[in-house]
Amino acid sequence: MSVTTGSRAPGHRSAATGGRVLVGNGKQALALVARRLRGLGVRAVLVPAYRCATMAAPFELEGLRVRGVPCGADLLMDAGALQQALVVEPGAAVLHCETYGAAAGAGLRAALRTAREAGSAVVLDASHSVLDRAVLLRAGAGAAGTADDGATDSSRAGDGRTAGGPADDDGPWDVVVASLRKTLPVPDGALLVWSGEGWTRGWDPAGDLVGRAPVDEGSTALGAALAAAVARLRALAPGAPGFGTARLEVCELAERHEDAIEEALSPVAAGEAVVEALGRAAGGEAAWRGATAQDLRIRLGEALRVAAAPSGTPRGTRGADAVGAGPGRAPGPALRVLDAPWSGAVAVTGRAQALTALAEDLSARGLWGPALWDGSDAVGGRAVLARPLDWPGALIAAGRSGAWEDLGGEERVTGWPLVVTLPTDRPERVEELVAVVVRAAALG
């Protein structure tokens, strides 16, 4: 079925012209979207096969069928696979996630736009790209209820980068959700922004919020405690007295915080502590963290190319070409950086041995990235791809470990790609991060 048709939370704006609301966490933001879709008669939602374990749960709880769409080498939904899925599930909603900061290419953007024009509700999860979407940060930081001034993101960002969806007219979606704690120093919180057009016309998600309960206050308090523990850990050099104890404290609090967020299901307004922290973060935090991510990505790519090239290979030769990747040739480098224009995450993928060594080394140094999707909820569980992610025509779908199928001349890989994300808030340790990744690649 197509969708062409309470109390005020911090940052709420009138639904008459679209608006924004700041809620407790990302799952709550998606729950509000799922509730709206169910009320409009939508019965299915298409999501990336490679996704966060909690992404589908809010839709399933509202009774919507969740169908995974195979992904390409960029770990985003494959355009052709999305088009095919919409034939099977006409009118299904589409949840597009900018995984690890990757941006949809021309083909996927066209498929999303076509779906929207045909009546499907299209939602963007910008959790990994929120740093580059200045209008979203301003929406959250202006959470005292100040109305937007109507300027577009491209006119105010100052860096020429373009946001999507309600932020401007370029994105083929009417709703953007963004979990904030993955890339910003906030205890929890998520932003929900809607256009006020199409299926969001007349929608007021703030009216569905309930009062904050002890589970919500507890989640926020644990987030604050985790931030304090991270600060104590950062004050210690690896191996210094007390470093091991401080590291274990961070790991314990992080696990407790995740568990608390899982229990905080009912959509509530974000706490004032989150609003204040976001206001501070939306200043210089996003800019320097984005610059750190871009610097790290560029330096890693160059270092891995040099490390993978045989002795005597001219500088600048692509490592994959130098080693020889593709049909009938040896596999490419043990590790590679996923290509992404946004700053929210720097992700590394490759062979299991190298990635395992990398994750263990980073953890021992007290360095953790913003996301870890281990595929524990996927059919077939956690698996390593049988061939590199950049194999021509590769599609990724949850399924048997490392299995390949020939679908009318197109090879499809099933399984769960292993990915390690790197911290983008440690500019003083960029050189160390590059060295750690290169060393792990040598073990692959």
Secondary structure, 3 states (H helix, E strand, C coil): CCCCCCCCCCCCCCHHHCEEEEECCHHHHHHHHHHHHHHCCCCEEEEECCCCCCCCHHHHHCCCEEEEECECCCCCECHHHHHHHHHHCCCCEEEEECHHHCCCCHHHHHHHHHHHHCCCCEEEECCCCHHHCHHHHHHHHCCCCCCCCCCCHHHHCCCCCCCCHHHCCCCCCCEEEEECCCCCCCCCCEEEEECCCHHHCCCCHHHHCECCCHHHHHHHHHHHHHHHHHHHHHCCCCCCCCHHHHHHHHHHHHHHHHHHHHHCCCCEECCHHHHHHHHHHHHHHHHHHHHHHHHHHHHHHHHHHHHHCCCCCCCCCCHHHHHCCCCCCCCCCCEEECCCCCCCCEEEEECHHHHHHHHHHHHHCCCCCCCCCCCCCCCCCCCCCCCCCCCCCCCEECCCCCEEEEECCEEEEECCCCEEEECCCCHHHHHHHHHHHHHHHHCC
